[in-house]
């Protein structure tokens, strides 16, 4: 894979962080440009006029789709973190955020920066200023209001050498400008952990999680002891060929593809197109990862679309009352003409995986209702009918980790026997010997 797509080192030719590229100020702060070798979880790092913008899709993929939804989603750095080693006891980061707003809907929560010291969450902070991208869901129009650069601050860190991670907001585009510390920083070496590459919808992106380490993939990665590359793309898990090629070209030890809900709520294809599109997506991923454990995950429960096709639309009667809720605008009778529902998709994904598994010993299937099903909906309903809240993210993350990163006789990493589907008791991502 070329350096431009390296999830750790970023674009070829990008400068490295070092004491020579850092500058001291009269106040004792050391300013360090944010460079690609300080970032993890990004597939590309774009140089801007005064900083860098992490991307979760490479430039070639971005050039093949002019969709605004995707452009915003992939530039929101879910799972992307700034990582370095330092003796600093105070850290500041200048950023320029772009926050989303929706006409008539309640304000979106501000993005959160999570600070981890030696792997433990020790601080959370936000940033002011920045741009606001306002979308009118009734017309589809959008406008951006520009704002100033802001600063996120983490004082009072423990002394001594430590590994620091700053997880960037999963729900705000974040241009990184300058890192300031009261001691030098250096890039961390490769930790040697397995890399988990995951693709999914807004639920995987983070939807209404409370913070970037609280998204279900981040929680599952932490519990599984793996390095996360999160290609959860809000509204954009549409079996796009450019996403499959990005996954094909990204080094990974474990891969998962969670597909279904966006295909229903955008109403972009029928069953006739869905089946070959799934095969094509998996074929492309397998070109770069012929034997890597690959898990196909069907949608979690979403009652409005279990048996009713899309598209999903805002409930404008609720919107007029200042509440954002969605409804299914399709007709259940349209299933006969091939329109997709979550029930149809789950059945077809299971069939496809069973068919392909005859020749692919490292392919697995997980029914998404094992992560969030009817009993969970009764206890933790989806607030807007589509997206889980923070507590539900934690439940999904814990269940995913238990089902896929746990040990077991049929683990893909611990047995030569053909593994069972994850939902049937296998653990496809368990470490060998665990």
C-alpha positions, 0 to 999 in steps of 0.5 A: 500500500502506498504511504498516502493511504497508510493509516499511521503515517499518512501521505508520503512526504508529510513532515515528521514531528521532531524537536527540530520542527517544534518551536519554543515561545517566550511563555515556555510553550513548545509549538509542534505542527500537527503532522501525519505521524502523530495521527492514527485512524486516518487514511489520508491527511490533507494539508490546508492553508494553516493546518491539516484536515484528517480524512477517513477516505483517501483522495481518490475515493473522495474524488469519485463521489460529489455527495455532500453527505459523504464529504462531511461524514468522512471528514468527521474524524470518528476514531481518529486520534492524535498520539504522542509521547511526552513529559508535558503536564499541560497540552493545548491544541488549536483547531478549526471545527465545522459543526452541523446544524439543522433548521428547526431541529434542536441544536446538536451537542458540541464535539468532545475531545477525549484525553487518554494518558497511558490508555486511561481516559483522564480528561474531556474538553471542548472548543469554541468558535469554528464554522457552522454548516446549517442544513435545511432538511425540507429543501436540502439546501445548506450554508456555511457560516465561518468562525474563528479558530478555537483552543482545547486545553488539558492542564494538570497532566501527571509528570513523567514520560507518558503516552498521550492520545487525544481522540478527536470529536466524532461528530465535527469536521476538525482542522488541526492547526497547532499542538502546544505543550510544556515539554517536547513531544515525539511520535509513538512507535507502532504499538504492535496491536492488531488493526481492526478495519470497520465500515458501517453507517451512522451508528458505527460513525457514532451517531448520538454517542457522548464522546469519541471513545464512547462510540460502539466501535471505539468501545469494542476496540478498547475491550478487544485490545486492537487498533481501530480504523473506523470507516463508519460513514453517516448516511453513506454505507451504500456498498460504494466501490470506492469504499471497498477499494479503500478497504482493499488497500488498507493494511488490516488484521481484522475486517468487518462490514456492517451494511443495510440501514443506509440502503433502506433509508436512502432507498437507493437500490432494489434486491436485484441490485443489492445481491451483486453489489454485496458480492462485488464489495466483498470481492474487492475487499478480498483482493487485498485481504484474501485470508483476513478474518472478515465479518459481515454484520447485518443491521441492528433492530430498527422497528420503523424499517423492519418490514417497511421500506424507505426512504426515511424522512424527518417527521415534520410534525415533530420537527415543528415542535423542536424534536427530530424524529424519523419515519419510514415513508415507504409502503410494505406492499412494495417489498413485492417489487424488490424494495428493501427492508431490514428483514429482507437485507438480513436474510439475504446477507446471511444467505450470501455469507453461507454461500461464499463461506463454502470457499472462504474459511475466514468469512463470518456472519453476525445478525445485528439483532444480537447486538441490539434487538427487541428486548434492548429496544424495549429498555433503550428505545432509539430516541429519534427512531434511527440512532442509539443513545450513549447507553446503547452504544456501550451495550452494542460495543460490549456485545460486539467485543464479547462475540468477536474478540473473545476466545473460543474453540472455533475462533478464526485465530485459534483453530484450524476447524471451520468457524461457526458464524459469530452469532452461533458462538464463534469469536472470529476476531479472537487472538490466537491462543487467547 
